[in-house]
Amino acid sequence: MPAATVLLIPGDGIGAEVVPLAGRVLALLAPDLEFVQAEAGWTCFRRQGEALPAATLALARRADAILFGAVQSPSEDVPGYKSPILTLRRELDLWANLRPARSLPGHQPEFDLLIVRENSEDLYVGRERAIPGGFVAERVITGAASQRIAERACTQALHHAARTGRRPHLTIVHKANVLKKTDGLFRTSCLEVAARFPTIQVDEMLVDAAAMWLVRDPGRFDVIVTTNLFGDILSDLIAGLAGGLGLAPSANLGSGRVALFEPVHGSAPDIAGCGIANPLATLRCVVMLLHHLGRDEPARRLEAAIETVVANGPHTPDLGGRATTQEVVDAVRRYALA
């Protein structure tokens, strides 16, 4: 197995708690990996004047994988501040965001689905301008970006079907009935690409209807492909159905070598420093990271250990328990290394 470098960026809030612990588990499972740590985030900005220092970006470019914790971004406009996670996605050309979710053991309804979110366009391009009495945000959708995310979604649908034993199924989610140019282009691009995958069952759904059906019957979905903003919102919805943000991982992928893995929960400043943050989302990111680096056997062991803890405990308070972050990590480590 070729040597690989993992960059750890704890970031802000509970990211500074869960990433170092997850990094230690990763080092035990894959001792051949090389680790580097760097700074980014709001705390970094207040100390250095940069949310993503040039040294951190340089390390990110050289890494094979990045484990990113969380960012506490200000809600107001702060001169000089730019979101480091959005900057990393743009600078590393990480144009695909994967957000999986599965129902908790024994919970109904059962589901196992994946949202494939376009990660480079939409309102997230940050083009806002003033108009008399307000502001305008430009929404950018291109055919090239829509086609490549559709191709990635179709590939993921085939992988998802192989794992679940079901027929490959892809749902294209959009709002083309209102946004006829932008979402119209996204819709037609996805349909054209999906037509090249005859084994995949393809359907489409308006985003508001998709939100309703995800709540009522999430088991009807397998893989969803959608635009950046819709994917951001719907992925938090499915995280809520799957036990909360403390269990939700994500992967940011592009066409190159490097990939960035990030728990969805954010910096959670209300519990930062209390030692009760749920580390399972970050550990699930480690599972995805190990698969990305070709370490499939330790990835499977870690995933099985996480599922055992999800089913049997110990649990942090967000899952109804009283365990600390460290106690949950210790339990996962014991099962993974048994």
N, C-alpha and C positions, 0 to 999 in steps of 0.2 A: 504494500500500500504506500503510495507516494506521501512524502511529508506534506503537512498542511498547516497553515497558520490561522488561528482564530483570534479576532480582535474583540475584546470585551469593552463595551461602553456602558457603564452603569447608568449615567445620566442623573436624573433628579428623583427626589422622593423615594418611594419604595424600590425604584430601580437600583438604587445604591445598596439595597438590602438583598434583593433576590438574585441579581446577576453574579455577584461574587460567590454566593452559595451554589448556584447552578454551574458556575465555572469549575468549582471543585469537583462536583459530581461528574462533569464532562471529562475532567482530567483523569479521574479514576477509571472511567469506562474506556477512554481512548488515550492512554498515556503517551502515545507517539505524537500527539498534536503539540504544536507550539502555541503559546499564548502571549498576547500583548494586550495591554490595557491603555485606554485613552479617555480624554475628557470631552464632554459635549453637554449642552443643555443650558437652562436658565441660570443655574448656579455658576456654571462656567462663564457665562456671559457677564454676570455681575462681577466676577473676579477678574476676568481677562479682557472683557470688552468684545468677545467673540463667542457665539453659541456653538460654532463648529470651527475650532482652530485649524489652521493650515496643516499643522503636524498631525492632527487627528485624521483629516481627509487623506493625507499622504499614506498613513498607515492603513486606512480603509481601502485605498486603491491596491495595496500590495497584499491584502488579506485574501484568504480563500473563503472565509465566512465571518460574519459579524453577528455577535449577540448584543443586542441593544436593549437597554432597560426601559427608560421612560423619560419624557420631557415635560417639564412644567412650563408651558408657554403662556405668556401674559395675554389676557383677553383684549387689552387695549394696544394701540399702536405704539411701540417703543422704538425710537430711532436707532438704527443699526442692528436690531435683532431680526434674525431670520430663523425659522424653524430648522433645527439641524436634521431632523428626520426627513423633511421634505427636500432639503438640500442634498442629503446623501442619496436619496432616491433619484434626484435629477442628475447629480454629478456621476453616479455609478450606473446610470441608465437602467435602473431597476423598475421596469415598466409593468410588471405583473405582481399583484398582491394576492396571495392564497390564504384564505381564512376557513379552516375546517371547523365543524361542530358536530358533536354526537350527543344523543340523549344520555342522561345519567342512568346507571344500572338500575333496572326495575321501574324506571319512570315511563309514564305514557304521556303523549304518543312517542313511539320509538322513531328515531331518525338518525341518519348519518349522511351529512351533506357537506358540500364545499362551495364557497363563493370565490370565483375568480374575478378579481376587480382590476379594471384598467387603472394604472397607477401613475400616469404621466400627464394626463390632460384634464379636461373638464374645468370646473371653477378653480381647481387647485393650481392652475398656472399663475394665479396671483395678479391678474391684470385688472386692476380696479382704478376707476377714474371718477372724478367729481363731475356732477351735472348740477344745474340750478336746483337747489332744494334737496340734493341727495347724492347718491353714488351709483355707478354701474359696474358690475363685475362681468367680465367677458368669459363666456363658456367656449372652450376650444375642443372640437371633436374632429379628428382626421381619419381618412380611410385607412392609411397605413397603420396607425396605432390600433384602430378597431380590428383590422385583419389579423395583426399579430397576437392580440389578446384572444381573439376567437380561436386561432390555431392552438395557443397554449391551453385554452379551455377544452378544446376537443381532445387534446392529448391527455389532459387530466381526467376527462370523462372516461377514456379508455382505461386508465390506471385505476380509477375509482371503481369501475365495474369489475375489474380483475380482482380487486381486494374484497368487494362486497358480494360478488357472485351474481350481481344483477346485470340486466341489459344496460349498455351505455346510454345515458340519458342526459341531455343538455337543455337547460331553459335559458333563453335569451330574455333579459329583463331590461325594459326601456320605457320611455314616455313619448314614443313617436307620434301618438295621436295629437299631442300639443306641440312638442318640439320637433316639428316636421323636418327641419333641415339637419340639425345636429344629431338627435336621436334617430332620425330617419336614416342618416348615413351609417350610424352605428348598427342599426337593425339590419339593413341590407348587407353590410359588410360581413356581419356574423352569419347571416343566412347563406351567403355565397361561400364562405369558408366551410361551414358545416356540411354543405352539399358534397364536399369532397370526402366526407367520412360516412359512407353509407350504412355502417353498422350502428351509428349513433341515432337514437330517437331524439328528435329536435322539436321543441315547442317554444312558444314565446308568451310573455305576459307583461302587462303594464305594471310599473313599479308599485303603484298603490294597491293593485290587486295582489301582487306578490307579497307585500307586507301582510295583508289580511290572511292569505293562505299559509304563509309561514307560521302564523300564530295558530290558525285553525288545524292545519294538517301538514306539518313540516315534512312528514314522511313521503309526500308526493314528489319531493325534489331530490335530486342527486347532485348535479353540478349546475351552478348558476353562473352565468357570465353577464357582467353589467359594467356600467360606467363608474367613474371614480367616486362621485358624490353618492350615488345610489348604493354602491358597494360598501362605502364607509358606514352608511346608516343601517343597511340590512344586515351587515356582519355583526354589529352590536346587538341587533334584535335577536339573531340566532344564538349569540353568546348568552343572552338572557334566558333563552329557552334551554340552553345546555348547562345551566348551573351558575352562570354569572361570568363577569369579565375575568375573575380570578382563575378561570380554567381555559381561557381563550388564547391560543397562539396565532401567529401569522408569519408568513414568509414573503420577502420581497425579492423577486428574481428578475433577471434580464436575459440578455443573449450571451453574456460573458461568464467568467469563472466565479466571480464573487456573488454571494447572496447574503441578505441581511434578515435576521430573525428577531422578532419583536413581540413581546406579550401585548395584548390589546388594552390592558387595564389602565394605562396611564400612570402618572406619578402618585396619585392618591394622597395628597398632602394631609388629609384628615387623619390618616393612620400612619404616616411616615414616622419612623423612629420608635414605633410601639412594639415592633417585633411580631406582629400578627398578620402581615401581608401574606396572601396565598401565593406560594412559589410554584404552583403546579402549571400555570400558564407558561412561565419561563422554562420550566423543565420540559413541557411539551414542545417548546421552541427548540430545545436541545435535541429532542427526538428528530425533528425535521432537519436540524443542522447536521446530525450524524448521517441521516440518509443522504443529504446533499453531498457529503464528503465521502460517500461510499462505505461508511461504517454501519452496514445494515444489521449485523448481529447485535452489537451493543445498543443500537437504536431500538430493536425489538425487545431487548431485556428491559431497557428503561421504560418503554411504553407499557409493558406488562406490569412493571412495578408501580407506575403511576395509576393504572387502572385498579390495581389492588388497593391502593390508598384511597382512591376516589370511592370505591365500593365499601371499604371497611374502616377507613380512618387511619390515623388521626386526621381531624379536620380543623382548619382555621375558622374563626368566627363567621366569615362570609358564607360558610357551608354549614353553619349551625353548631360548630364545635368550639373547643377551648384551647386548641393546640397553638403553639407558637410556630413561626416560620421555620425556625431551626428544627423543631420536632418533626414537622412534616418532611423536611428535606432528609433528616436522619432516617425516617421510615422508608422513604423511597430508595435511599442509598442502600439500606440493608436488603431490601427485596431485589434490587437490581444486581447486587454483587453476591447474592446467596448462591 
